[in-house]
Amino acid sequence: MKAEENDLLTRTDAGTAMGELMREFWMPALLSKELPAPDAPPARVRLLGEDLVAFRDSSGRVGLLDAFCPHRRAELYFGRNEAGGLRCIYHGWKFDAGGRCVDVPTDSCTPAQMQ
């Protein structure tokens, strides 16, 4: 097998053929006990070459988000897990378990207008 063919079959980073295929299926990310209680600190997760952050919100729903805030790329791992979402430590944007921005404390527009 040529090196290019091997890369095509084994690389799973975002944007690769196998990476896109693997993202179509469920895969285990971490054990439930690693997110023991609602509003507990988040956990770092690395799947298919992507850095993610997992957390359990106030109602017990599990969220799995990009590890970095879309606003200024601050690491969400250092954010505060509070009242139904994970709040970025840098500017305070808050994301729910589904990844939606639900609060922007320093802006007059509502998160719904941002989507």
Phi and psi in degrees as a GROMACS rama.xvg file:
@    title "Ramachandran Plot"
@    xaxis  label "Phi"
@    yaxis  label "Psi"
@TYPE xy
-74.0311  156.109  LYS-2
-59.0735  -38.5199  ALA-3
-64.8182  -39.8212  GLU-4
-67.3241  -40.2263  GLU-5
-61.9545  -44.8485  ASN-6
-60.4777  -41.0414  ASP-7
-59.579  -36.9922  LEU-8
-87.4535  -22.6204  LEU-9
-112.382  -21.4543  THR-10
-76.4348  130.953  ARG-11
-121.271  12.4527  THR-12
-63.1944  164.29  ASP-13
-59.0569  137.719  ALA-14
88.746  -3.82916  GLY-15
-94.366  157.941  THR-16
-59.6147  -50.0852  ALA-17
-69.5311  -34.9581  MET-18
-61.4645  -42.897  GLY-19
-65.971  -39.7919  GLU-20
-63.8464  -47.1521  LEU-21
-62.239  -30.5015  MET-22
-72.5603  -6.53408  ARG-23
-84.2424  -7.71269  GLU-24
-122.384  155.083  PHE-25
-70.1866  145.785  TRP-26
-149.071  147.359  MET-27
-68.9664  138.82  PRO-28
-110.664  -40.3282  ALA-29
-165.233  166.043  LEU-30
-78.0735  146.009  LEU-31
-56.0589  -36.1124  SER-32
-67.687  -13.4134  LYS-33
-76.1037  -13.7586  GLU-34
-122.602  74.3138  LEU-35
-65.6083  -35.7325  PRO-36
-145.764  155.358  ALA-37
-56.1686  141.551  PRO-38
64.1834  16.6774  ASP-39
-74.5013  164.656  ALA-40
-57.6249  148.313  PRO-41
-71.6099  167.783  PRO-42
-123.249  143.676  ALA-43
-79.5852  141.644  ARG-44
-138.795  139.82  VAL-45
-124.595  117.524  ARG-46
-128.829  129.308  LEU-47
49.7479  41.3868  LEU-48
79.9296  4.83951  GLY-49
-111.347  136.868  GLU-50
-86.9438  128.936  ASP-51
-131.424  168.781  LEU-52
-131.252  134.038  VAL-53
-113.285  145.517  ALA-54
-154.128  160.275  PHE-55
-113.38  120.705  ARG-56
-77.9421  -177.3  ASP-57
-59.2778  -29.7995  SER-58
-92.6299  2.45756  SER-59
94.1251  -3.32295  GLY-60
-70.9478  141.672  ARG-61
-93.4391  133.009  VAL-62
-114.348  144.327  GLY-63
-134.113  108.401  LEU-64
-121.121  162.854  LEU-65
-53.0178  142.274  ASP-66
-67.0034  -14.8912  ALA-67
-121.347  136.106  PHE-68
-59.7598  135.583  CYS-69
-68.8064  -15.1006  PRO-70
-74.2348  -61.5454  HIS-71
-131.139  15.1129  ARG-72
63.6478  25.883  ARG-73
-69.2568  148.222  ALA-74
-75.152  118.555  GLU-75
-68.7257  -17.9733  LEU-76
-56.4943  -32.9453  TYR-77
-87.4071  1.40214  PHE-78
-72.4876  175.574  GLY-79
-104.914  124.545  ARG-80
-87.3085  108.7  ASN-81
-148.276  144.822  GLU-82
34.3912  58.3717  ALA-83
87.7343  15.2899  GLY-84
-177.931  175.081  GLY-85
-106.02  121.646  LEU-86
-101.848  126.815  ARG-87
-64.1538  135.138  CYS-88
-73.1393  -19.72  ILE-89
-79.2356  -63.1177  TYR-90
-116.101  1.80176  HIS-91
86.4518  9.76565  GLY-92
-63.7396  140.438  TRP-93
-118.788  134.926  LYS-94
-120.871  136.181  PHE-95
-83.2268  179.097  ASP-96
-62.8365  -22.3638  ALA-97
-86.4267  -1.89342  GLY-98
90.6792  2.7638  GLY-99
-81.0007  139.354  ARG-100
-75.021  119.939  CYS-101
-111.348  -7.1958  VAL-102
-157.868  131.566  ASP-103
-128.234  93.9489  VAL-104
-66.0315  -20.469  PRO-105
-103.716  11.6434  THR-106
-128.133  148.082  ASP-107
-83.0167  -16.3794  SER-108
-81.3395  148.962  CYS-109
-84.955  153.97  THR-110
-55.5129  -31.7629  PRO-111
-63.3015  -32.8082  ALA-112
-71.4703  -20.8597  GLN-113
-80.8109  -20.7132  MET-114
